[in-house]
Amino acid sequence: MKKKGLIIAGVVVLALVLVGTLCTATVQTGYTGIVTTFGKVENMTLEAGLHLKSPFQQIISMDNREQKTTFTTEAFSSDIQQVNITGSINYAINKSTAMNLFKEVGTDYFNKLVYPRMLEITKGVFSKYTAENLVANRQKLSESIRDGLSEELQSYGINVISLSIENIDFTDAFTDAVEAKQVAAQRKLQAEIEQAQMTMETQQQAERQRINAEAAANVAKINADADAYAMKVRSEAEAEANKMIAESLTENLIRANEIKSWDGKLPVYMAGEGGTTIPVLQFGQENGTEGTNE
């Protein structure tokens, strides 16, 4: 009897364990529980926690937390250059649309829906840029892909939180061509700089010569003007002196000057009437000259 009682107790415990296992389910925090009965999705969802269910029901958890996935793909630029792309995407699904997403796509919605759409949009965006412009516009590329993908996934309740293009690689041939072009551009720029410097130096030298020539011309003009002015002043002074002398000359002054300048000798002849000449008597002079009265 005791053994039989133990068997019955064991069966009851086992039954309780089976009932507990088959009739309860736990939904973890950050997940939404999707209820299916014989594979059919019920029109209800379960929040995080412990829930009772029918043994014929299954609880499938849909992750509502933000998830991050890296990706790699290839694309072509507008000038038909192959590009190897590495990036990452952060996304999350809405709780309110988790059931519909499960119905339409299932739990593997990233590989079935998000990833293919993302690659398609990425290739389309990259095809709008030349290879040389891709690296410089990496941020703009990321934003364009994110916006396009968000619009595509909005109806499924998938939020694209962020998308980043982390690396862009080109073929070796294209990289070598770009490097050669950059070297040529640098050499051209250096030549232009040197030419500009030479032109500037030539212009500066010409400007210095022009300034020196103008300065010399100004100095010469100043000197010429000074000489002309000095000559004018002298001429005016001489004219004024002559005028003053002329005004001061009177008949008496003229005779006085004549007497002052006479050397003491009488003229030998004097003019007479009718054009005749009359001899003038010479009297004895000093220095042993004889008189006429002996």
C-alpha positions as CSV (number, residue, x, y, z in Angstrom):
1,M,0.0,0.0,0.0
2,K,2.8,2.4,0.8
3,K,4.5,1.6,-2.4
4,K,1.3,2.2,-4.4
5,G,0.8,5.5,-2.6
6,L,4.3,6.6,-3.6
7,I,3.6,5.7,-7.2
8,I,0.4,7.7,-7.2
9,A,2.1,10.7,-5.6
10,G,4.8,10.5,-8.3
11,V,2.3,10.4,-11.1
12,V,0.5,13.4,-9.6
13,V,3.7,15.4,-9.3
14,L,4.6,14.4,-12.9
15,A,1.2,15.5,-14.1
16,L,1.5,18.8,-12.3
17,V,4.9,19.3,-13.8
18,L,3.6,18.5,-17.3
19,V,0.6,20.8,-16.7
20,G,2.9,23.5,-15.5
21,T,5.2,23.1,-18.5
22,L,2.4,22.8,-21.0
23,C,0.0,25.4,-19.6
24,T,2.4,28.2,-18.7
25,A,4.8,30.4,-20.6
26,T,7.2,33.2,-19.7
27,V,7.8,36.2,-21.9
28,Q,11.2,37.9,-21.2
29,T,11.5,41.7,-20.6
30,G,12.0,43.5,-24.0
31,Y,10.0,40.9,-25.9
32,T,6.4,40.6,-27.1
33,G,4.7,37.2,-26.9
34,I,2.9,36.0,-30.0
35,V,0.2,33.3,-29.3
36,T,-0.4,30.5,-31.8
37,T,-2.9,27.7,-31.6
38,F,-2.1,24.8,-33.8
39,G,0.0,27.2,-35.8
40,K,-2.7,29.8,-36.2
41,V,-1.8,33.3,-34.9
42,E,-4.2,34.5,-32.3
43,N,-5.4,38.1,-32.3
44,M,-3.5,38.9,-29.1
45,T,-0.1,39.6,-27.7
46,L,1.5,39.0,-24.3
47,E,3.6,41.4,-22.3
48,A,6.7,40.4,-20.4
49,G,5.9,38.0,-17.5
50,L,4.4,34.5,-16.7
51,H,1.3,33.6,-18.6
52,L,-1.2,30.6,-18.6
53,K,-1.9,29.0,-21.9
54,S,-3.5,25.9,-23.4
55,P,-1.3,22.9,-24.0
56,F,-2.1,23.3,-27.6
57,Q,-0.8,26.9,-27.8
58,Q,2.7,28.1,-28.4
59,I,4.2,31.4,-27.3
60,I,6.7,32.9,-29.7
61,S,8.8,35.9,-28.5
62,M,9.5,38.9,-30.8
63,D,12.4,41.0,-29.7
64,N,11.4,44.7,-29.3
65,R,14.8,45.9,-28.1
66,E,17.2,48.0,-30.3
67,Q,19.4,45.7,-32.3
68,K,22.5,46.3,-34.2
69,T,23.8,44.4,-37.3
70,T,26.8,45.0,-39.5
71,F,26.7,44.3,-43.2
72,T,28.9,44.2,-46.2
73,T,28.0,44.6,-49.8
74,E,29.2,45.7,-53.2
75,A,27.9,48.5,-55.4
76,F,28.8,50.5,-58.4
77,S,29.3,54.3,-58.7
78,S,27.8,56.4,-61.5
79,D,31.1,56.1,-63.4
80,I,30.9,52.3,-63.2
81,Q,33.6,51.8,-60.5
82,Q,33.1,48.8,-58.1
83,V,32.9,49.7,-54.5
84,N,33.1,47.5,-51.4
85,I,30.9,48.8,-48.6
86,T,31.0,48.1,-44.8
87,G,28.3,49.5,-42.6
88,S,26.0,49.0,-39.6
89,I,22.3,49.4,-38.9
90,N,20.4,49.9,-35.6
91,Y,16.7,49.0,-35.7
92,A,13.8,48.0,-33.5
93,I,10.2,46.7,-34.0
94,N,7.1,48.3,-32.5
95,K,5.2,46.3,-30.0
96,S,1.9,47.2,-31.5
97,T,2.9,45.8,-34.9
98,A,4.9,42.8,-33.7
99,M,2.0,40.4,-34.3
100,N,1.4,41.6,-37.9
101,L,5.1,41.4,-38.7
102,F,5.2,37.8,-37.4
103,K,2.2,37.0,-39.6
104,E,3.6,38.5,-42.7
105,V,7.3,37.8,-42.4
106,G,8.0,35.7,-39.3
107,T,10.8,35.9,-36.8
108,D,13.6,36.1,-39.4
109,Y,12.4,39.4,-40.6
110,F,15.9,41.0,-40.8
111,N,17.2,38.5,-43.4
112,K,14.0,38.2,-45.2
113,L,12.9,41.9,-45.3
114,V,15.4,44.4,-43.8
115,Y,18.6,43.2,-45.3
116,P,17.4,42.8,-49.0
117,R,15.7,46.2,-48.9
118,M,18.8,47.8,-47.4
119,L,21.1,46.4,-50.0
120,E,18.8,47.5,-52.8
121,I,18.6,51.0,-51.5
122,T,22.3,51.2,-50.8
123,K,23.2,50.3,-54.4
124,G,20.7,52.8,-55.7
125,V,22.1,55.6,-53.6
126,F,25.7,54.8,-54.5
127,S,24.9,54.8,-58.2
128,K,24.1,58.5,-58.0
129,Y,27.6,59.5,-57.1
130,T,31.0,59.3,-58.9
131,A,33.6,57.2,-57.3
132,E,35.6,60.3,-56.3
133,N,32.6,61.9,-54.6
134,L,31.6,58.8,-52.6
135,V,34.2,59.2,-49.8
136,A,33.6,62.9,-49.4
137,N,29.8,62.4,-49.1
138,R,29.8,59.4,-46.7
139,Q,27.5,61.1,-44.2
140,K,25.1,62.1,-46.9
141,L,25.1,58.5,-48.2
142,S,24.3,57.2,-44.8
143,E,21.4,59.6,-44.3
144,S,20.0,58.9,-47.8
145,I,20.0,55.1,-47.2
146,R,18.5,55.4,-43.8
147,D,15.7,57.7,-45.0
148,G,14.9,55.4,-47.9
149,L,14.9,52.3,-45.8
150,S,12.8,53.9,-43.1
151,E,10.2,54.7,-45.7
152,E,10.2,51.1,-47.0
153,L,9.9,49.5,-43.5
154,Q,7.5,51.9,-42.0
155,S,4.4,49.8,-42.9
156,Y,5.9,46.8,-41.2
157,G,6.5,48.6,-37.9
158,I,10.3,48.5,-38.1
159,N,12.0,51.6,-37.0
160,V,15.5,52.3,-38.5
161,I,17.2,54.2,-35.7
162,S,20.5,54.8,-37.4
163,L,22.5,53.6,-40.4
164,S,26.2,54.3,-40.9
165,I,28.5,53.7,-43.9
166,E,31.7,52.9,-42.0
167,N,34.1,52.0,-44.8
168,I,34.3,52.4,-48.6
169,D,37.0,50.5,-50.5
170,F,37.8,50.7,-54.2
171,T,39.7,48.4,-56.5
172,D,43.5,48.6,-56.6
173,A,43.4,49.9,-60.2
174,F,41.1,52.8,-59.3
175,T,43.1,53.6,-56.1
176,D,46.3,53.8,-58.2
177,A,44.6,56.0,-60.7
178,V,43.3,58.3,-58.0
179,E,46.7,58.6,-56.4
180,A,48.3,59.4,-59.8
181,K,45.7,62.1,-60.4
182,Q,46.3,63.6,-57.0
183,V,50.1,63.7,-57.6
184,A,49.5,65.4,-60.9
185,A,47.1,67.9,-59.3
186,Q,49.6,68.6,-56.6
187,R,52.3,69.2,-59.1
188,K,50.1,71.5,-61.2
189,L,49.1,73.4,-58.1
190,Q,52.8,73.8,-57.1
191,A,53.6,75.1,-60.6
192,E,50.7,77.6,-60.4
193,I,51.9,78.8,-57.0
194,E,55.4,79.3,-58.3
195,Q,54.2,81.1,-61.4
196,A,52.0,83.3,-59.3
197,Q,55.0,84.1,-57.0
198,M,57.1,85.0,-60.1
199,T,54.3,87.1,-61.5
200,M,53.9,88.9,-58.1
201,E,57.7,89.5,-57.9
202,T,57.8,90.9,-61.4
203,Q,54.8,93.1,-60.7
204,Q,56.4,94.3,-57.4
205,Q,59.7,95.1,-59.2
206,A,57.8,97.0,-61.9
207,E,55.9,98.9,-59.3
208,R,59.1,99.8,-57.5
209,Q,60.7,101.0,-60.7
210,R,57.6,103.0,-61.5
211,I,57.6,104.6,-58.0
212,N,61.3,105.4,-58.2
213,A,60.8,106.9,-61.7
214,E,58.0,109.0,-60.4
215,A,60.0,110.1,-57.4
216,A,63.0,111.0,-59.7
217,A,60.7,113.0,-62.0
218,N,59.1,114.8,-59.0
219,V,62.6,115.7,-57.7
220,A,63.7,116.9,-61.1
221,K,60.5,119.0,-61.5
222,I,61.0,120.4,-58.0
223,N,64.6,121.3,-58.8
224,A,63.7,122.9,-62.2
225,D,60.9,124.8,-60.5
226,A,63.3,126.0,-57.9
227,D,65.9,127.1,-60.5
228,A,63.2,128.9,-62.5
229,Y,62.0,130.6,-59.4
230,A,65.5,131.7,-58.4
231,M,66.2,133.0,-61.9
232,K,62.9,134.9,-61.8
233,V,63.7,136.4,-58.4
234,R,67.2,137.4,-59.6
235,S,65.8,138.9,-62.8
236,E,63.1,140.8,-60.9
237,A,65.7,142.0,-58.4
238,E,68.1,143.2,-61.1
239,A,65.2,144.9,-63.0
240,E,64.2,146.6,-59.8
241,A,67.8,147.7,-59.1
242,N,68.2,149.1,-62.6
243,K,64.9,150.9,-62.3
244,M,66.0,152.5,-59.0
245,I,69.4,153.5,-60.5
246,A,67.7,154.9,-63.6
247,E,65.3,156.9,-61.4
248,S,68.1,158.2,-59.3
249,L,70.3,159.5,-62.2
250,T,70.1,163.3,-62.5
251,E,72.1,165.7,-64.8
252,N,74.2,167.0,-62.0
253,L,75.0,163.5,-60.8
254,I,76.0,162.5,-64.3
255,R,78.4,165.5,-64.6
256,A,79.7,164.7,-61.2
257,N,80.5,161.2,-62.3
258,E,82.1,162.5,-65.4
259,I,84.3,164.9,-63.5
260,K,85.1,162.1,-61.0
261,S,86.2,159.9,-63.8
262,W,88.2,162.6,-65.8
263,D,91.9,161.9,-66.0
264,G,93.1,165.6,-66.1
265,K,93.8,165.7,-69.8
266,L,92.3,168.4,-72.0
267,P,91.2,167.6,-75.5
268,V,93.7,168.6,-78.3
269,Y,90.9,170.0,-80.5
270,M,87.6,171.5,-80.0
271,A,84.7,171.8,-82.4
272,G,84.2,175.3,-83.8
273,E,81.6,176.9,-85.9
274,G,81.1,175.7,-89.4
275,G,82.5,172.3,-88.6
276,T,86.0,173.7,-88.1
277,T,88.4,172.5,-85.4
278,I,90.3,174.8,-83.1
279,P,93.5,173.6,-81.4
280,V,93.6,173.9,-77.7
281,L,96.7,175.3,-76.0
282,Q,98.5,172.9,-73.7
283,F,99.9,174.3,-70.5
284,G,102.8,173.0,-68.6
285,Q,102.2,169.9,-66.7
286,E,104.0,168.4,-63.8
287,N,106.7,165.8,-64.4
288,G,109.0,168.4,-66.2
289,T,106.7,169.6,-69.1
290,E,107.7,173.0,-70.4
291,G,105.4,176.0,-70.4
292,T,104.6,178.1,-73.5
293,N,105.5,181.5,-72.1
294,E,109.3,181.2,-72.3
